[in-house]
Amino acid sequence: MALSPLYWLAERFGPTRQGAIRLGLVAHRQMVAALRWAVQNPPQPAETNPRILDVPRIRAIAEERARA
């Protein structure tokens, strides 16, 4: 949790914004929700590339699950 304020500042400062969002911190509950989603929604057989969930997508999945 000591890094949270630093990431918050980095997300608001122009030159570091994109990197801070891309490499941002996620809460344990957000990661568990994303892992649960990944298990329940496996890739289709035709998909040859691995599915990568970035930090914004992990956060979005957790929000969707919290509302459901």
Backbone as a printed PyTorch tensor [residue, N CA C, xyz], in Angstrom:
tensor([[[  0.8060,  -1.1860,   0.0000],
         [  0.0000,   0.0000,   0.0000],
         [  0.8590,   1.2630,   0.0000]],

        [[  2.1260,   1.1300,   0.2630],
         [  2.9920,   2.3060,   0.2870],
         [  3.1470,   2.9070,  -1.1050]],

        [[  2.9500,   2.1040,  -2.1480],
         [  3.0940,   2.5960,  -3.5130],
         [  1.8400,   3.2840,  -4.0350]],

        [[  0.7080,   3.0860,  -3.4020],
         [ -0.5480,   3.6510,  -3.8870],
         [ -0.4920,   5.1570,  -4.1140]],

        [[  0.0040,   5.9450,  -3.1700],
         [  0.0620,   7.3910,  -3.4190],
         [  0.9690,   7.7590,  -4.5910]],

        [[  2.0350,   7.0080,  -4.7800],
         [  2.9350,   7.2900,  -5.8950],
         [  2.2600,   7.0090,  -7.2330]],

        [[  1.5270,   5.9110,  -7.3210],
         [  0.8030,   5.6100,  -8.5540],
         [ -0.2960,   6.6350,  -8.7960]],

        [[ -0.9610,   7.0610,  -7.7450],
         [ -2.0120,   8.0680,  -7.8740],
         [ -1.4270,   9.3450,  -8.4740]],

        [[ -0.2860,   9.7800,  -7.9700],
         [  0.3750,  10.9690,  -8.5170],
         [  0.8280,  10.7420,  -9.9520]],

        [[  1.4010,   9.5880, -10.2260],
         [  1.9040,   9.2930, -11.5640],
         [  0.7770,   9.2690, -12.5960]],

        [[ -0.4170,   8.8210, -12.1900],
         [ -1.5490,   8.7990, -13.1130],
         [ -2.0310,  10.2000, -13.4540]],

        [[ -1.6980,  11.1770, -12.6620],
         [ -2.1470,  12.5440, -12.8880],
         [ -1.0810,  13.4350, -13.5340]],

        [[  0.1350,  12.9480, -13.6260],
         [  1.2300,  13.7130, -14.1970],
         [  1.4300,  13.2740, -15.6470]],

        [[  1.3110,  14.1970, -16.5750],
         [  1.3290,  13.9240, -18.0070],
         [  2.3100,  12.8830, -18.5030]],

        [[  3.6150,  13.0950, -18.3340],
         [  4.5910,  12.1590, -18.9080],
         [  4.5300,  10.7360, -18.3390]],

        [[  4.0270,  10.5660, -17.1410],
         [  4.0020,   9.2280, -16.5280],
         [  2.6050,   8.6130, -16.5290]],

        [[  1.6210,   9.3240, -17.0350],
         [  0.2240,   8.8770, -16.9630],
         [  0.0150,   7.5160, -17.6330]],

        [[  0.3890,   7.3800, -18.9020],
         [  0.1500,   6.1310, -19.6230],
         [  0.8350,   4.9400, -18.9560]],

        [[  2.0580,   5.1140, -18.5520],
         [  2.7800,   4.0220, -17.8900],
         [  2.1660,   3.6420, -16.5610]],

        [[  1.7260,   4.6380, -15.7990],
         [  1.1140,   4.3590, -14.5000],
         [ -0.2090,   3.6250, -14.6570]],

        [[ -0.9660,   3.9810, -15.6800],
         [ -2.2330,   3.2890, -15.9200],
         [ -1.9630,   1.8600, -16.3920]],

        [[ -1.0180,   1.7040, -17.3020],
         [ -0.7030,   0.3740, -17.8550],
         [ -0.1250,  -0.5530, -16.7950]],

        [[  0.7050,  -0.0070, -15.9130],
         [  1.3700,  -0.8270, -14.9020],
         [  0.7700,  -0.6300, -13.5080]],

        [[ -0.4130,  -0.0800, -13.4470],
         [ -1.0430,   0.2720, -12.1840],
         [ -1.2330,  -0.8880, -11.2230]],

        [[ -1.5550,  -0.5490, -10.0230],
         [ -1.7960,  -1.5310,  -8.9790],
         [ -3.2520,  -1.9770,  -9.0140]],

        [[ -3.4870,  -3.2310,  -8.7090],
         [ -4.8500,  -3.7410,  -8.5730],
         [ -4.9980,  -4.3490,  -7.1860]],

        [[ -6.2000,  -4.2770,  -6.6610],
         [ -6.4880,  -4.8520,  -5.3470],
         [ -6.6150,  -6.3700,  -5.4720]],

        [[ -6.4350,  -7.0420,  -4.3770],
         [ -6.5480,  -8.4990,  -4.3420],
         [ -7.9120,  -8.9410,  -4.8750]],

        [[ -8.9760,  -8.2880,  -4.4390],
         [-10.3200,  -8.6560,  -4.8870],
         [-10.4860,  -8.4590,  -6.3890]],

        [[ -9.8260,  -7.4400,  -6.9470],
         [ -9.8950,  -7.2180,  -8.3910],
         [ -9.1930,  -8.3410,  -9.1460]],

        [[ -8.0510,  -8.7640,  -8.6520],
         [ -7.3180,  -9.8400,  -9.3070],
         [ -8.0800, -11.1530,  -9.2150]],

        [[ -8.6690, -11.4350,  -8.0740],
         [ -9.4440, -12.6640,  -7.9160],
         [-10.6460, -12.6470,  -8.8570]],

        [[-11.3110, -11.5010,  -8.9760],
         [-12.4560, -11.4010,  -9.8940],
         [-12.0200, -11.6460, -11.3360]],

        [[-10.8730, -11.0980, -11.7320],
         [-10.3780, -11.2900, -13.0930],
         [ -9.9800, -12.7490, -13.3300]],

        [[ -9.3670, -13.3810, -12.3550],
         [ -9.0110, -14.7990, -12.4880],
         [-10.2600, -15.6680, -12.5990]],

        [[-11.2660, -15.3580, -11.7970],
         [-12.5250, -16.1030, -11.8530],
         [-13.1640, -15.9330, -13.2400]],

        [[-13.1480, -14.6950, -13.7540],
         [-13.7020, -14.4280, -15.0870],
         [-12.9430, -15.2230, -16.1520]],

        [[-11.6180, -15.2560, -16.0510],
         [-10.8010, -15.9660, -17.0430],
         [-11.0920, -17.4610, -17.0440]],

        [[-11.3260, -18.0350, -15.8710],
         [-11.6420, -19.4640, -15.7900],
         [-13.0320, -19.7300, -16.3660]],

        [[-13.9730, -18.8370, -16.0880],
         [-15.3400, -19.0220, -16.5580],
         [-15.5170, -18.6710, -18.0370]],

        [[-14.5570, -17.9540, -18.6130],
         [-14.6230, -17.5430, -20.0180],
         [-13.3330, -17.9360, -20.7360]],

        [[-13.1260, -19.2310, -20.9550],
         [-11.8800, -19.6580, -21.6110],
         [-11.8230, -19.1480, -23.0490]],

        [[-10.6340, -19.0360, -23.6100],
         [-10.5110, -18.6040, -25.0050],
         [-11.2060, -19.5910, -25.9420]],

        [[-11.6800, -19.0790, -27.0480],
         [-12.3150, -19.9310, -28.0530],
         [-11.2330, -20.7820, -28.7180]],

        [[-11.5860, -21.9800, -29.1910],
         [-10.5870, -22.8530, -29.8270],
         [ -9.8910, -22.1990, -31.0230]],

        [[-10.5650, -21.3000, -31.7180],
         [ -9.9690, -20.6730, -32.8960],
         [ -8.9390, -19.6000, -32.5330]],

        [[ -8.9210, -19.1660, -31.2820],
         [ -7.9740, -18.1430, -30.8680],
         [ -6.5770, -18.7380, -30.7280]],

        [[ -5.6260, -18.1910, -31.4620],
         [ -4.2610, -18.7130, -31.4080],
         [ -3.3580, -17.8610, -30.5230]],

        [[ -3.7100, -16.5960, -30.3430],
         [ -2.9070, -15.7160, -29.5010],
         [ -3.3900, -15.7910, -28.0580]],

        [[ -2.4830, -15.6730, -27.1120],
         [ -2.9110, -15.6730, -25.7100],
         [ -3.7290, -14.4190, -25.4000]],

        [[ -4.6580, -14.5500, -24.4970],
         [ -5.4840, -13.4180, -24.0880],
         [ -4.7870, -12.7330, -22.9130]],

        [[ -4.5200, -11.4630, -23.0630],
         [ -3.8280, -10.7060, -22.0300],
         [ -4.7710,  -9.6430, -21.4760]],

        [[ -4.9410,  -9.6540, -20.1730],
         [ -5.7780,  -8.6520, -19.5240],
         [ -4.8720,  -7.6010, -18.9030]],

        [[ -4.9920,  -6.3700, -19.3860],
         [ -4.1960,  -5.2910, -18.8050],
         [ -4.9100,  -4.7450, -17.5620]],

        [[ -4.2500,  -3.8570, -16.8710],
         [ -4.7780,  -3.3370, -15.6060],
         [ -6.1500,  -2.6960, -15.7790]],

        [[ -6.3650,  -1.8350, -16.7830],
         [ -7.7130,  -1.2700, -16.9310],
         [ -8.7940,  -2.3400, -17.1440]],

        [[ -8.4730,  -3.4040, -17.8860],
         [ -9.4540,  -4.4690, -18.1070],
         [ -9.7050,  -5.2640, -16.8260]],

        [[ -8.6680,  -5.5030, -16.0370],
         [ -8.8370,  -6.2000, -14.7530],
         [ -9.7620,  -5.3870, -13.8530]],

        [[ -9.5490,  -4.0910, -13.8000],
         [-10.4050,  -3.2250, -12.9830],
         [-11.8440,  -3.2360, -13.4910]],

        [[-12.0150,  -3.2150, -14.8160],
         [-13.3570,  -3.2170, -15.3930],
         [-14.0950,  -4.5160, -15.0800]],

        [[-13.4030,  -5.6340, -15.1850],
         [-14.0170,  -6.9290, -14.8670],
         [-14.4670,  -6.9490, -13.4150]],

        [[-13.6280,  -6.4500, -12.5270],
         [-13.9900,  -6.4320, -11.1020],
         [-15.2010,  -5.5540, -10.8650]],

        [[-15.2900,  -4.4160, -11.5500],
         [-16.4660,  -3.5390, -11.3920],
         [-17.7330,  -4.2100, -11.9200]],

        [[-17.6180,  -4.8820, -13.0810],
         [-18.7660,  -5.5930, -13.6460],
         [-19.2610,  -6.6640, -12.6840]],

        [[-18.3540,  -7.3890, -12.0880],
         [-18.7370,  -8.4580, -11.1630],
         [-19.3180,  -7.8970,  -9.8620]],

        [[-18.8400,  -6.7370,  -9.4490],
         [-19.3700,  -6.1340,  -8.2200],
         [-20.8140,  -5.6910,  -8.4180]],

        [[-21.1400,  -5.2350,  -9.6410],
         [-22.5100,  -4.8010,  -9.9320],
         [-23.4680,  -5.9690, -10.1140]],

        [[-22.9410,  -7.1130, -10.5130],
         [-23.8200,  -8.2790, -10.8080],
         [-24.2980,  -8.9640,  -9.5550]]])
